[in-house]
Structure formats: C-alpha cells, structure tokens
Amino acid sequence: MATPQTPSPSVTNGEASDKSDAGSTPVKPGPGDLVEVNVYGVPELATKARVSNDGDLYLPLIDYVHLGGLSLEEAQKLLEKRLSMTVAS
C-alpha cells in the first residue's frame, strides 16, 4: 500500500530577500511582504499571500499563521507542519 506523501512547502520571499546583504542577519518576512508557497507534488496548493501588519499570513487550507519574527527557514518549517496536520486529518 502506498504511503501518502507529506506536503513540503517551499516558501520564498523575493521582496524580503532584497532587504538583506550577504552575511547579515537572517531574512524575516515582514508586513506587506509577498510570500509564495508551493507544495511539492500538489500544484493546486500553490498560492501567494501578503504578510499582514500584525505578521500574519492567511492561507486557505490552514487559516492564519503568525510569521512575525520568524526567519524564512522557520516560517517554512511552521507552514510544513501546519500543512501536514491538515493532510493527515
């Protein structure tokens, strides 16, 4: 029996990446930043959303996720966890 594949989102933030110089502190999504979320193997879940002034990001399947203060890597892990909980339900 095949095991369902856990979604693994790829989070990119082109606007925030322009704000950081090489060797500086990690890039963090901030208010107004556009975040693109792609889930490997599930193109229907690809979406783009803006971070709110409160640091929240709304994604249709998982509702609001607070990204304020997180690095892009931390945000990706959080979104991966929330998406995997949704798929497992």
Sequence and secondary structure as in RCSB ss.txt:
>XXXX:A:sequence
MATPQTPSPSVTNGEASDKSDAGSTPVKPGPGDLVEVNVYGVPELATKARVSNDGDLYLPLIDYVHLGGLSLEEA
QKLLEKRLSMTVAS
>XXXX:A:secstr
        EEEE HHHHTT  TTSS     TT EEEEEETT GGG EEEE  TTSEEEETTTEEEE TT  HHHH
HHHHHHHHHHHHH 
